[in-house]
Amino acid sequence: MLIVVSSPSGGGKGTLIQRVRRTVPGLSYSVSWTTRQPRPGEVEGRDYHFVSREEFERMRDSGGFLEWALVHGNYYGTAWSEVERAQRAGLDVILEIDVQGAANVRRLASDAVTIFILPPSFEVLRERLTRRGSEALPDLELRLRNARSEVERYREFEYIILNDDVERAAQQLAAVIYAERARRQRQEAIVTRVLATFPPNAQEAF
């Protein structure tokens, strides 16, 4: 199962994903590739794969990305190799991507689970981004300008989670994942295996 979690910058999607990964088993976090500079405290290979614009474009042109987008002046993308590796291991893959990337995933994987993290207000979003202190003023202004158009695309997502309380929002995100895992079409193999343990007719049960 592909799980797409999107929000405007500063919406809290990364924080919620971190919490859910600690509580929900069977999840694999796909580390995105980007051409932006690392923020203080970010680690190569854990938070992002940081690459040059030239290297990113080589990967893109060779078909190396499930999805990619130009966001706030930088490239971001999800590598096919990471998704396929996790799926071969029987894990559900959670993607932390913007609304453009989410649209690209939906075009390729119509059964992807799409979740939008909604900030409680513009003021809160601006405070979060300002407090983070990881963007220069022009980049901060660009992210805030783009935030409204990103929120306006909420109808493209199946689930909306209001992130006004981190604990509650993380619980809701976990609940969505568990509910999606229980959908009939994702349980066909299990049902078939259980049915195989039953005798073909009722009389044979006695």
Secondary structure, DSSP 8 states (H G I E B T S, - for coil): -EEEEE-STTSSHHHHHHHHHHHSSSEEE---EESS---TT--BTTTBEE--HHHHHHHHHTT-EEEEEEETTEEEEEEHHHHHHHHHTT-EEEEE--HHHHHHHHHH-TT-EEEEEE-S-HHHHHHHHHHH--S-HHHHHHHHHHHHHHHTTGGGSSEEEE-SSHHHHHHHHHHHHHHHHTSGGGSHHHHHHHHTTS-SSGGGG-
